[in-house]
Amino acid sequence: MSLKVTVAAPFKQMHRGDLDKNQFVFFLALDRKWMNVDQAHTVLRLAASAGLVRIEGGKISPLFDVSSVSIPLGFRPGEEIFAAPDPCSDLVARIARETGQKEQEVVAAMNRTIEEFDGNLRVEAAAVLLARTYGVGWSDLLPALRENLLREK
């Protein structure tokens, strides 16, 4: 959640629907002094891979309702925003929450699904198949799942 708050902050502060890449980095690194320039670029990359922003032609546009994000007084992002998100774990947790199962049961069901395909199915695909079986929404995690697959190749 902290990544979303961090990304929303420059848009809310500047009252803009989109920002230049330089404006975004300037806000995080120089204006707020929350991080250095390299870390601000990392935040931008993580936000894009998490499906929070779209970057086109040097312009950054949020892919979520910025006005719905509350930025606490004295907010300062922590180191946890630099941890790469694990969309597969997020999907397992979502399936468990919405079906009332334990996460271990969901993982066991994923393993059975992988076995049904003679082990020729990636974990991310098994999670999506299971989510579809239970009617659990997963499409918002698709960009991050795809990124995860490409990173592991």
N, C-alpha and C positions, 0 to 999 in steps of 0.2 A: 504494500500500500504506500510505503514511503516513496517509491519510485514515481508513482502516479502523482503524489502531492508535489514532489520535486519538479516534475514536468509541468504541472499545472501552474506553479508559482509565477514563471515569467509571463505567461499568457494573461493571468489574472492581474498581475501588477501593472503590466503595460496596456491592459484593456484592448488586446488585439486578438483577432481570430487566427492570424498566422504571423510567423516571425521569420526574419532572415536567420540563417544558421549562426552568423556572427553575433546577432542580438541575443540569441538563446545562450550561447557560450559566454558572452560578456556578462549577462545577468548572473549566471551561476558562479562564474569564476572571479570576476572583477567587481561587480556591483555588490553582490551578497558575500563574497569571499567564503563561499561554502566549500570550494574545492579549487584545484588548479585547472588550467586550461585542458590538459590531457584528460583529466577525470571528467570534465564537462563534456568532452567529445565522447567519452565512454558512456556517459549517461544517455546521451543522444542516441548512440548505437544500440544500447540496451532497450531504450524506449521504443525504437523502431522495430527491433526484433520481438518485443513483447506486444506489438500491435497498438501502442499508445499514440504514436505519431506517424505521419507520412512525410517523407522528405522528397521533394520534387524541385529540381532546378534551384537549389539553394534555399528554398522556402520550407518551413516546418509548419505543419498543420496538425492540431490535435485530433485524434480519432475517438474522443470521448467528450462528454459534456463538462467543460472546464468549470462552469458555474456550479456544478453539483459537488465539487471538491472543496472541502473546508481546509484551509491552511491554518494550523494552530499558531497562536501568538508565540513568537520566539522559535518557530520551527527551524531546525537545522538538520539536513539529511545525515543519516549515519552511514557507516561502512557497509551495512547490509544492502544498500542499493546497488553496490557493485557486484554482488553475488549473482551469477547467472541463474535465471529462473529455470525451474524444472517443470515444464508444462505437463509432462507425463504424471508426475507426482500430484500436481494440481488437479488433473483430471481424475486420478484415482481417488483423491480426497473428495472431490465433487460427487463422484458416483457413490461413494460410501455414505456421504451425508444425505444425498437425495433418496437413496434406497434403504437407509437404515442399517446397512451392513457395516462390518468392521473393515478397515482398509486391508487387513490380511486376507479377508474373504474375497475382496475384489481382486487382489493380486493373484490369489489362487485361481479365480475364474479366468483371469487373463492368461495365466500359464496353461490352463486347460484349452483355451482358445488357440494358443500358439501350438500346442500339441496336435490339435485337430488339423493344422496345416503342416504337419510333420516338421515343426520347428522352423518353417520357412516364412515366418511372419515376424515383423519387428514389434517391439514392445509398444511403440506409439500406435501402430495400426491395431494391435489387439485392444488397447485402451479405447480407441475410437469405436471399434466394433462392439465392445461391451457397452459403451455409452449409448450407442444407437439401439442396442438390444433393450436397455432399460429406459430408453426415452429421455436420457439426460443430455442437456445441451452441451455441445463441445466446439461448435464452429468458431467461437471467439478465441479459442486456443490454437486454431489451425495454423496461423502464421508462426507461432512459437514452436509448435510440433514439427512443422516443415523445416524450420531453421535447425532444430535439434537433429533431425534426420540428416540434413546436409552436412552438419558439423561432424557427425560420427562417421561419415563415409570414408 
